[in-house]
Amino acid sequence: MNICVVILHYRDLPGTQACLSSLERIASPPFTLLLIDNGSGDGSGEVLREWVAGGHPRIGRPVWPAPKHLPLDGLPPGVSSAHSPCGRVLFLSSPVNLGFAGGNNLGIQIAAGGGADYVWLLNSDTVVTREALSYLVRTARTRERVGAVQSLLLKWGNRRGVDASGQKITAEGVRNDASPPPPGADPEMGIPVFGACAASALYDVSALRDVGPFDKEFFIICEDVDLSFRLRLSGYEILLSPKSVVFHKVGITTAAFQDDPVKFYYGYRNEWVVALRFLSWRHLLSPRAFFHALQATTAGRRIGKRFLPFVLRNVPEAFRNIGKKRMLRKRWAER
C-alpha cells in the first residue's frame, strides 16, 4: 500500500513548518511527501526548497520509487523540483499560483504516476495528531468503493470545537458540518457523510482516476464540494474517520485574499455554479443566489473576470443525471 501526502504551500511559512513538524511524529503507515510551493513569490518557497534539499526532513520513509525517479513529464511550464537525499520528500515549485484546485491536482498527478494507492491532501494550516493517517487508512479499507475519508477537523484556537466533520446539503447549499460525531458510532468503520472537506482528506487514487481530480476552473473554494458530488454520483462512499484528529487554523491559507476581490469572486461564483450543477432550481431562484451572482459579477469586474460566461459553460452539466442528483439530494439533505 503506497500513500502520498500532498501539502500546498502559499506564503504562510510558519504555518507550513508547523504542519511539517507535526508530520514528523507519524511513524506508520509509511508515506512519501509532496510539498508544493504554489507561486508564493515571497521567498518562503526557497526556504522550503533548501529544507528539502538539505536532507532535514525526518518524514515518512520511501515506500514507492524515490521522488527523483517519479515521472515528472507533462508538468506545467516553469515548475521546478528538488528532492531530499533520503528520497522521502519531493519539493515542487510553481512560478504562478495554480489555486487550491490546480496546485493539488499537480500533486495528485505526480502521486498517481508514482503508483500511489492513496493521496492525503492536507492544508498547510493544519497540525496533525500522531494517529491521524493511520485511522484514515483503516477507515478507507473497511468497505468497498470508499472514494474519500475525512479527518475530524477541530479548531486550532478551541481544541474541542469542531471545524468540520464532513459536508452536508442544507437549504442554503453545501456547508461544512460543525457538529460533533454522533455518539455510539463505530470509529473504526467510519461515519458516512455526504462529502469530505479537503483540508484533511484521504482520496483513493483509483476513484480519482474514475471521476477526475478537482476542477481547476474552481481555483479556490468549493472545489472539494464539486468533487464530493462527482464521487457520490459515481457510487463511491465518503466517510468521516472520527479518531483521525487534525487541528485546523481555519482561513490562514487564504489570508492573502482577505482584502482582495479574488476571494470574493471565486467564493460567490463557485457556490453559484455548484448550485447550478447539482442542486435544485429552488436554490438558483432564491434571493441568496441572486445576491451571490451580483457579488460575483461586481468582484469579477475588479479583477478582469466575467461571471456569466463561466456560468453558461456549466449549463449543460445541470441537465445531466437529473434523476440521480435528485435522489442524492433527497438522501443527504439536512433535516
N, C-alpha and C positions, 0 to 999 in steps of 0.2 A: 504494500500500500504506500503510495507516494503522495505526499502532501506539500503544497507550496503556499506560503504565506505571502500576501501582497500588501504592501504598505505604500500609500501615495503621500508624498511629502509636498507641502506647499507653504513655504515661508515660516512655518512655526517650528523652528529648530529645537527649542526646549521641549515642546510637546512631543516631537518625533523622538528625541533622545530618551525621554521618559518611557515612551511606548517600547522602544527597543530594549531598554534596560529591563522592563518587565518581562519581555520575551526570553531573556537570558535565564529566567527561573524555570522555564518549561523544559523538563527533562524528557518527557515522552508524550505522545509519539514523536519520533524524529521528523524533521521537516527541513525544507530549504526556503530561504527568504529572498524575495524580490523587493528591493527598495527602489522606488521611482521618484525622482525629483521632477515635479510637474511644471517645469518652466518657472521656477521661483524667481530667478533673476536678481536675488539679493545676496548671493554669496553663500547662502546656507547649504545649497546643493553641493558646493565644492567641499564644505566641511564634512558632509556625509560621504562624499566620494573618497576623501582621504581616510576617513574612519574605516571604510570597507577595504580599500587597497592596502592599508597599513596592517591588516591582519588582526585588528582589535576584536572583531565580532566573536562572541562566545555563544553563538546561537545555533540551535539545531545540530544536525550532522548530515553529511552528504548521503542521501538515500537514493538519489537518482543522478544521472550524469551531472558532473560538476558544472556550474553556470558557464564557465568558459567554453564548454563543449555544447551548450544548448544551441538550437537553431535560431540564429538572430537575423535570418533573411526576412525581407519584407517589412522591416521596421520603418516608421515614418522618417522622412529626411531629417538629418541632423541629430537623431537620437544616438548618444554615445553610451558606452558601457564600461564598467570596471568590475572585477571580481575579487573576492577575498582569496588569499593564498590557500586556505583550507577548502575552498570550493563550496562553502556553506551559504554564501551571500552573493547575489548579483545586484549591482547598482546600475540603474539606467537613468539617463538624464535627457529630458525632452527640452528643446530650445523654446518651445511655446507651451502655454497652458492648454492641455487637452481636455480639461474639465474632469470631474469625478468619473464620468462615464468613459471617456476616451482614455484617460490615464489607467484606470483599472482594466479596461479592455486590452491595453498593451501588456499588462501583467498576465492576464488570462491567456493571451496568445502565446506568450513565452512558456507559461506553465503547461499548457496543453501540448505544445510542441515538444516539451521535455518529458512527456509521459506522466504528468501528474494525474492522480485519480481524483483528488480534491484540491480546491483552491480556497483558502481562508482569506477573505477580504477584511481588512482591519483598518479602521480610521487611525490616522496619526495622532488624534487627540484622545486616545484611549489608553488605559492601563489594564493589563490582563492579569487574572489570577493564575496560580500555578497549574490548576487542572482544567483551565478553560478549553484548551484544544482537545484534551483527552475526552471530555464529556461531549463536545461537539461530534467527534468521530464516533463515539459509542452510540449516540443517538442516531446518527446518519445510517448506521449499519443495523438498526433494529428491524427494519422492514424494507420491502421492495419499493423502488421508484421514489426515493426521497431526493428531491431536487435541491433543497436548501435547508439548513438548520441555523437558527439564530441563537446567539448567546442572550442571556438575560442582561440587559444593559441597565446599570444603575448610575445614578447621578453622582458625579465626582464630588460635589460640594455637600451632598447629603447621601451618605453611604447606604442608607436604607430606602432612599427614594428611587422609584422605578422610572427610568428614562424611556425604555421601550421593551415590551415583552411580546413584540410581534406587530404586524399591521392589521388594521381592521377596516371594514367598509362601514361608513356612517352616512347619515343623511346629507352631510356636507362634503362627502368624498372619502378618500382613503387617508387614514391618520395612523400614526404610531400609537399603539395601545400602551398606556402608562399604568395599567392595572397589574397588581402582583399576580403571580401564577396561582391558579386555583388550588386550594388545599386538597390533599388526598391524591393528587396526580402522581403517577409513577415517573420520577425524574429521569430514570434510565431510558424509558421508552420515548420520552419527549411528549410535548403537548401540541396537538395540531393547531396551527394558526393560519390565517389567510395568507399572510405574506411575511417576508423577512426584511428587516432593516439592515442595510448593507454596512452599517458602522462596524458590525462584527457578525459575519455570516459565512458559513462553510457551504460552498456550492459543489455539487457533483459535476465534474468536468464533462462527463458523457451527456448530462442533461443540458449543459450549456452548448454543447455541440448540436444538440437536437433543436433547441429553441432559439439559439443565438445568445450572445452576451448582452451587455447594456446597449441600448440605442444611443449612439454617440451624439445624435442631434439633441438629446435632452441636456447635454453638457453637465449641468448640476441640477439637483433637486428632482425628485420623483422618478429617477431612472430605475431605482430599485422597485418602486411600485409597478412600473411598466413590466419589469422582468417577473415580478411575482404573478401578475396576471397571465403572462405567457406560459410560465411553468404550470400554473393551475389549469389553464385551458388545454394543456397537453397531457394532463393526467398525472402530474407529479405532486407528491406530498411536500408540504412545508411545515417544519416543526420548530418549536421552541425547546431549547435544552436548558432547563432552569438552574442546573448546577454549573453550567458554563457561565461564570460571572465575569463581566467586563465592565469596568468603570469608564464612563463617557463624560468628557468635559463639555460637550454639547456646544457646537457652534464655533469652536476655535478654528476649525479648518476653513470656515467661511468668513472669518473675522475681517479679512481684507475687503470683503464686499459690503460691510455694514453701511458705508456711506456711498455705495456705488449702485447705480441703477441696474447693473448686470444681474445682481442677485434678485432684484425685484422682477426684472423682465423674465428670467428663466423660471422663477418660482411661480408667478401668476400664469405664465404661458403654459408651463408643463402641467400644472394642475388642471388647467382647462383642457389640454389635449388628452390627458388621462381620462377625464370625464367623457370626452368625445369618443375615444377609442373603446372604452369598456363599460361606462356607466349608462344610466337611463337618460332619456331626453328630459326627464324631470330635473335632473341635475343641470343640464345645459340651459334650461329656460328659467332657472332660479335667479333672483336678484344677486345672489352671491357670484354666480357665474358671469353675469353681466359686469359686475364690479371687477372681477379678475380680468376679463377681456379688456376693459377700459384701462386698468392699471398696466397690463402688459403692453398695450398699444402705446401708451404715454411713455413708459420706460424705454420701450424699443426705439422710439424716435430719438432719444438722447444718446443711444449707443449705435445707431445705424442698423437696427434690426427691425424686421417687419413681422408683425404678429399674424396678419391674415394669410399670407402665402403659406406659412408653415401649417396653419390650421387646415387650409384647403387641401394640402397634400395628404392630410390624415383622414379626410372624409371617407375614402373607400374602406379604410380599416373599420370604421364604425358599422359597416354593413356586413362584415364577415362574422360568421359564427354567432349570430344574434341569439339563437336559442341557447347555446352553451354559455354565453355570457349572462343571460337572464337566470339560468339555473345556478351559476356560480354566485351571482349577487344574492339570490334567494337563500342559498345555503349559508353565506357568510355575512349577510347584512346584520348590523348591530341591532339587538332587540332591547 
